[in-house]
Amino acid sequence: MSIKSILEVKNLHAGFGTTEVVKGVSLSAQYHTVTAIIGPSGCGKSTFIRCLNRLHEETSGAFANGEVWLENTDIYAKNVDPVSIRRKVGMVFQKPNAFPSMSIFDNVVAGLRLAGVKRHSILKEIVEQSLISAALWHEVKDKLNAPGTSLSGGQQQRLCIARALAVEPTVLLMDEPTSALDPISTAKIEELMTELRKKVTIIIVTHNMQQAARISDQTAFFLSGELIEFGETSQVFTAPKMDQTERYITGRFG
Amino acid sequence: MERHFDTSLRELKEQLVTMAGLVEKAIEEATQGLQSANVERFENVFDLEKKINQCHISVDSACLKLLALQQPLAADLRLIFAIIKINTDLERMGDQAVNIARNAEEYIKAAPLKPLVDLPIMFQEVRQMVGITLDSFVKNNEPLAREVLKRDDRVDALKNKIFKDVLEHLKTHSAQVEQGLTLILIARNLERIGDHATNIAEDVIFALKGEDVRHSTQVSTIKSALK
């Protein structure tokens, strides 16, 4: 019996205008796993994950065809509201993007307020839980009203993770979440991902091979918009099946 | 585009090949010393072993450095992983050459048990096995490595034959027990060298193909038992 996937992508094509960036990718992720997506710049990995919460279509001229099943919903089906999908599929970006005019507290609950949650006691509880889950609580609990942007880069990134977690997503997309961070902040986020996977399924785009190797259960290698290899991380990084994967991860490309 | 790392890997391989050359020479000197009853050749074995030990340390340290600084993956990682293990096997082969030399020194002090027949065949078989193994490593040649795996059975069979013949002989020549035991020990030392050569061949296959061929009969037995 096969284990049911939380996320299943079938023959996804995406791009901008007449340019196809993602060329018929199919892959799936099981519950509570970390999937790393690796590949050279411009291979379509960011576009791919932006399709997983329908963020890609926000760019003008963008198109996406294919099926993306989140549990029992095809998120590209006609009657589906993209906003509800983005609540279930959270996203953390490369550069920490704490809302500059908001306090730490308000940053965390920004999504909840948009969803109409108003009661302070509930918001307070969720702020604490989300910050604990993002391993930031102990550093900020005494200054929740300070501006989010007063935190260090690594802390701001964890604040963004807390903000994403506050709406209780089932999937968390991370687009190079540590590429702008120092090794200590990176290590904290990596440690955090290992904890978070108990609650959410993580899809991470990373340029750092060692990071992909350390934190993920499965790895997908993209090249020129195509999925070249997809397998268990331990296999991909010790004995990749495809020659192109081998060349890329050993730095022999080009 | 050649990477700087490729130069480091090539240097590491060269270091290991130099060490392997010393090991081959040590085996050669030990076995020839016995066949020609020439004690001086055993001295060469002892000198070679000291050099092998130095190589053992420097190969390990080069591997550790590359692992830490280059954080290799895929074929690079498999190669360094294999070299670390091959390094250990080569060092032990050097030890076995010393054991052969020591045992042979004892053996040639007294009158020979009987003319050596199977042992020279075994010498040749093991030397060839070691030669092919190292060739497979130097040339990245998987079929050669697989050839070594087949040859191990021949060495084992020769060892068993020597054990049996010596035991048979001792039944009627009990005064030669010490001599007989020494021959048995030498056959065992040679068999061990063959085992190390087999390990190296398995590591070469792993480095080249990512396939773990060790204990293959055992693994298939376990798999079929689990079905």
Interface residues (C-beta under 8 A of the other chain):
Chain A: M209 Q210 A213 F237 T238 A239 P240 T245 E246 I249 T250 G251 R252 G254
Chain B: M1 R3 F5 Q71 P72 L73 A74 A75 D76 L77 R78 K209 G210 E211
